[in-house]
Amino acid sequence: MSEVKNFPAKDFYKIDLNNSTLLDVREPSEAIVRPVNGAVQVPFFELSKKVDSIPKDKPVYVFCSTGDRSEQVAEILADRDYDVHNVEGGLDAVPKVHFVDAKGLKCPGPIVQVDEAVKSVSVGEEVQVEATEKAFRSDVEVWCQRTGNELKLLSEKDGVIYATVVKRDAPVPEKREFEHGKTFVVFSGDLDKAIASFIMANGAAAMGRPVTMFFTFWGVSLLRRPEKVRVKKSFIGKMFSIMLPRGSKKLGLSRMNFGGIGAKMIRAVMKQNGVSSLEELIENARQKGVKFVACQMSMELMGITAEELIDGVELGGVATMLGSTEKSDLTYFI
């Protein structure tokens, strides 16, 4: 004979359905009103006929609407030596959870879905999200910080990012509460514009300011490793890899490039005048704690993978970028 273990209703959605049995002893009419995915349904008054169909090789979590019927069923199963848990208070005590399936969506899709879901629920209710875009991990964290909602859980398993957002009525931080940060949105893949971006970023970092550089579209090329990295790509991705410059040393000038001669000339002039090279500026920025964020949506459009990027680069999306700009008193789009 086993003992019945009480299980808190607030942790209902944490039950591991792969390694346990979720037993629903409600009547079919109740289950239709509030279905629970993954549960084995054995109505209370049919237990004597179907008790042998309940697996005994893993823990059983029993629930009903209020916890009364499930408690009785749990005692019966305990007498049969089941490892049984009774969900206290039943489903009425379980916080309502709303699910958002954002798997496969690209920025800004996942964060837009989260925003719409959170707006549709009441304060204190949870929204559970599953997404596959790596940038979502950063985006949802920043989004919660800037909107005043609670990020209760954030994890990743087998390429899927799981987030639980609790709607709060906390005041949203004022947009004018600057932290004297500087944000550089690097859109261009031109050498001269990249040099200007990193000169300003290094200057701001030297003044003790928090600096974020968000690289999007052609700007992502600045962050590619110079050496070839063997990764699996689609045909279009391979074409982009061939056409796009691999790293900062392959960038051309926005004007008077002359097939790369102009870029070599400007690098020579910079060296003669004691100006740090772009590669030195990038390394200096990294050492000063400048935050490098690559737009994952742009990467996927152009067939660039995370393995091809230099060390220290984070992946992010539009929410990550906007979260940085809201804490900055200066934002450049280059």
C-alpha positions in Angstrom: 0.0 0.0 0.0 1.3 3.5 -1.0 0.4 6.9 0.4 -1.3 9.6 -1.6 1.0 12.6 -2.3 -0.6 16.0 -2.6 0.4 18.0 -5.6 -0.1 21.8 -5.8 -2.4 23.0 -8.5 -0.2 25.9 -9.3 2.4 23.5 -10.7 -0.1 21.5 -12.8 1.5 22.5 -16.1 5.0 21.4 -14.9 4.0 17.8 -14.8 6.2 15.8 -17.1 3.8 14.0 -19.4 6.6 11.8 -20.9 7.4 10.2 -17.6 4.1 10.2 -15.8 0.3 9.6 -16.3 -2.1 12.4 -16.1 -5.5 10.9 -15.0 -8.7 12.9 -15.6 -11.6 11.6 -13.5 -14.1 14.2 -14.6 -17.2 13.4 -16.6 -17.0 13.8 -20.4 -19.2 16.9 -20.3 -16.7 18.6 -18.0 -13.7 17.6 -20.1 -15.3 19.1 -23.2 -15.7 22.5 -21.5 -12.1 22.5 -20.4 -10.0 19.8 -22.2 -6.5 18.9 -20.9 -4.2 17.6 -23.6 -2.3 14.5 -22.8 -4.6 13.3 -20.0 -6.0 9.8 -19.8 -9.8 10.1 -19.1 -11.4 7.6 -16.7 -14.6 9.1 -15.3 -15.1 8.7 -11.5 -18.0 6.3 -11.8 -16.2 4.1 -14.3 -13.1 3.6 -12.3 -13.9 0.1 -11.1 -14.2 -1.1 -14.7 -11.1 0.7 -16.1 -8.7 0.8 -13.2 -6.5 -1.9 -14.8 -6.0 0.2 -17.9 -4.1 2.9 -15.9 -0.4 2.3 -16.3 1.4 1.4 -13.1 5.0 1.8 -14.2 5.2 5.6 -13.7 3.7 8.2 -11.3 0.0 9.0 -11.7 -1.3 12.5 -11.2 -5.1 12.5 -10.6 -7.3 15.5 -11.1 -11.0 16.5 -11.3 -12.7 19.9 -11.2 -12.5 20.6 -7.4 -10.1 17.9 -6.0 -12.8 15.9 -4.2 -13.3 13.1 -6.6 -9.6 12.9 -7.5 -8.7 12.5 -3.8 -11.0 9.5 -3.5 -9.6 8.0 -6.7 -6.0 8.6 -5.5 -6.7 6.7 -2.3 -8.1 3.8 -4.3 -5.0 3.7 -6.5 -2.7 4.0 -3.4 -4.3 0.9 -2.0 -3.3 -0.8 -5.2 0.3 0.4 -4.7 0.3 3.1 -7.3 2.7 6.0 -7.0 -0.1 8.5 -7.0 -0.4 12.3 -6.6 -3.7 14.2 -6.1 -3.9 17.6 -7.6 -5.2 19.7 -4.7 -8.2 21.9 -5.5 -8.5 20.4 -9.0 -8.6 22.3 -12.2 -10.5 25.2 -10.6 -7.3 26.0 -8.7 -5.1 25.7 -11.7 -4.1 29.1 -13.2 -5.5 29.5 -16.6 -2.8 29.2 -19.2 -2.9 30.3 -22.8 -0.7 28.7 -25.4 1.0 30.4 -28.3 2.6 28.2 -30.9 5.2 30.4 -32.6 7.4 27.6 -33.9 8.6 28.3 -37.4 7.7 32.0 -37.2 10.4 34.6 -38.0 11.0 38.0 -36.4 8.9 40.0 -35.6 6.3 37.2 -35.7 6.9 35.5 -32.4 7.0 38.7 -30.3 3.9 40.0 -32.1 2.0 36.8 -31.2 3.1 37.1 -27.6 1.9 40.7 -27.4 -1.5 39.8 -28.9 -1.9 36.9 -26.5 -0.9 38.9 -23.4 -3.4 41.7 -24.3 -6.2 39.1 -24.5 -5.8 37.7 -21.0 -6.5 39.0 -17.5 -3.8 40.2 -15.1 -2.2 37.2 -13.4 -2.9 34.7 -16.2 -0.1 33.0 -18.0 0.8 32.7 -21.6 3.0 29.8 -22.6 5.0 30.2 -25.8 7.0 27.8 -27.9 9.3 29.2 -30.5 12.2 28.0 -32.7 13.8 31.3 -33.6 16.9 31.7 -31.5 16.4 35.5 -31.4 13.2 35.0 -29.5 15.1 34.1 -26.3 16.5 37.6 -26.2 13.4 39.3 -27.6 11.0 38.0 -25.1 13.2 38.9 -22.2 13.6 42.4 -23.4 9.9 42.7 -24.3 8.9 41.7 -20.7 11.3 44.2 -19.2 10.0 47.0 -21.3 6.3 46.2 -21.0 6.2 45.4 -17.3 5.1 41.8 -17.6 6.8 38.9 -15.8 8.9 36.4 -17.6 8.3 33.4 -15.3 10.2 30.8 -17.2 12.6 30.8 -20.1 14.3 27.6 -21.2 15.4 25.8 -24.4 15.3 22.1 -25.3 15.9 20.3 -28.6 15.9 23.6 -30.5 12.6 24.8 -29.0 12.5 27.9 -26.8 9.9 27.7 -24.0 8.7 30.9 -22.3 6.0 31.5 -19.7 4.8 35.1 -19.5 2.6 36.3 -16.7 0.5 39.4 -17.4 1.1 42.1 -14.8 -0.3 45.6 -14.3 3.0 47.0 -13.2 3.8 50.4 -14.7 5.8 50.3 -17.9 9.2 52.0 -17.6 9.1 55.6 -19.0 10.8 55.8 -22.4 12.7 58.9 -21.3 14.4 57.1 -18.4 17.7 57.0 -20.3 20.7 55.1 -19.1 23.0 57.2 -21.4 23.4 54.1 -23.6 24.3 54.3 -27.2 22.8 52.1 -29.9 24.2 51.6 -33.4 22.0 49.9 -36.0 24.6 48.8 -38.6 22.7 48.1 -41.8 25.5 48.7 -44.3 28.2 46.3 -45.3 30.6 49.0 -46.6 34.0 49.4 -45.2 33.9 53.2 -44.6 30.6 53.0 -42.8 31.8 50.1 -40.7 34.9 52.0 -39.7 32.7 55.0 -38.7 30.4 52.8 -36.7 33.2 51.2 -34.7 35.1 54.5 -34.1 31.9 56.0 -32.5 31.2 52.8 -30.6 34.7 52.7 -29.2 34.5 56.3 -28.2 31.2 55.9 -26.4 32.5 52.8 -24.6 35.6 54.7 -23.6 33.3 57.3 -22.0 31.8 54.5 -19.8 28.5 54.3 -21.7 26.8 51.0 -22.4 26.9 50.4 -26.1 24.9 48.0 -28.3 25.6 47.4 -32.0 22.8 45.7 -33.8 23.9 44.3 -37.2 21.1 43.7 -39.7 21.0 42.8 -43.4 24.3 43.6 -45.1 25.8 44.7 -41.8 25.8 41.0 -40.7 28.7 40.4 -43.1 31.0 42.3 -40.7 30.6 39.6 -38.1 31.4 36.6 -40.4 34.5 34.6 -39.6 37.2 35.1 -42.3 37.8 31.4 -42.6 35.3 29.1 -44.3 33.1 27.2 -41.9 31.5 23.9 -43.1 27.8 24.1 -42.4 24.8 22.7 -44.2 23.0 25.3 -46.3 20.3 25.5 -48.9 21.1 26.3 -52.5 20.1 29.9 -52.0 22.2 30.1 -48.8 25.2 28.8 -50.7 24.8 31.5 -53.3 24.6 34.2 -50.8 27.7 32.8 -49.1 29.6 33.1 -52.3 28.4 36.7 -53.0 28.6 38.2 -49.6 32.0 39.2 -48.1 33.4 36.8 -45.6 34.4 39.0 -42.7 35.6 42.6 -42.3 38.7 42.2 -44.4 36.6 41.6 -47.5 34.5 44.7 -47.3 34.6 47.3 -50.1 34.1 51.1 -50.0 30.7 52.6 -50.6 32.3 54.9 -53.2 35.4 54.6 -55.4 35.9 51.0 -54.5 37.4 50.2 -57.9 37.1 46.4 -57.5 38.8 46.5 -54.1 41.7 48.8 -54.9 39.9 51.7 -53.1 39.5 49.6 -49.9 43.2 48.7 -49.9 44.1 52.4 -50.5 42.0 53.6 -47.5 43.5 50.9 -45.3 47.0 52.0 -46.3 46.2 55.6 -45.6 44.7 54.7 -42.2 47.9 52.8 -41.3 50.1 55.7 -42.3 48.2 58.1 -40.2 48.1 55.8 -37.1 44.4 55.0 -37.4 43.4 51.6 -36.0 42.3 49.1 -38.7 38.7 47.9 -38.7 39.8 44.6 -37.2 41.5 46.4 -34.4 38.5 48.5 -33.8 36.3 45.4 -33.6 38.6 43.8 -31.1 38.8 46.9 -29.0 35.1 47.2 -28.9 34.7 43.7 -27.8 37.3 44.2 -25.0 35.4 47.3 -23.9 32.2 45.3 -23.4 30.4 46.6 -26.5 27.4 44.3 -27.1 27.3 42.8 -30.6 23.8 41.6 -31.6 23.2 39.9 -35.0 19.7 40.1 -36.5 18.7 36.4 -36.9 16.0 37.2 -39.4 18.6 38.8 -41.7 21.0 35.9 -41.2 18.4 33.4 -42.3 17.4 35.4 -45.3 21.1 35.5 -46.4 22.0 32.0 -45.4 24.4 32.9 -42.6 24.5 30.6 -39.6 25.6 31.2 -36.0 28.6 29.0 -36.5 30.0 31.4 -39.1 30.0 34.4 -36.8 32.9 35.6 -34.7 33.0 34.9 -31.0 30.9 37.0 -28.6 27.9 37.7 -30.9 24.4 37.4 -29.6 21.3 36.7 -31.7 18.4 39.0 -31.4 15.4 40.5 -33.2 13.5 43.7 -33.4 12.4 43.7 -29.7 16.1 43.3 -28.6 17.0 46.3 -30.8 14.1 48.5 -29.6 14.8 47.6 -26.0 18.3 48.9 -26.4 17.1 52.1 -28.1 14.6 52.8 -25.4 17.5 52.8 -22.8 19.7 54.9 -25.1 19.9 58.7 -25.4 21.5 58.3 -28.9 20.7 55.9 -31.7 22.5 55.8 -35.1 21.2 54.0 -38.1 24.3 53.4 -40.4 
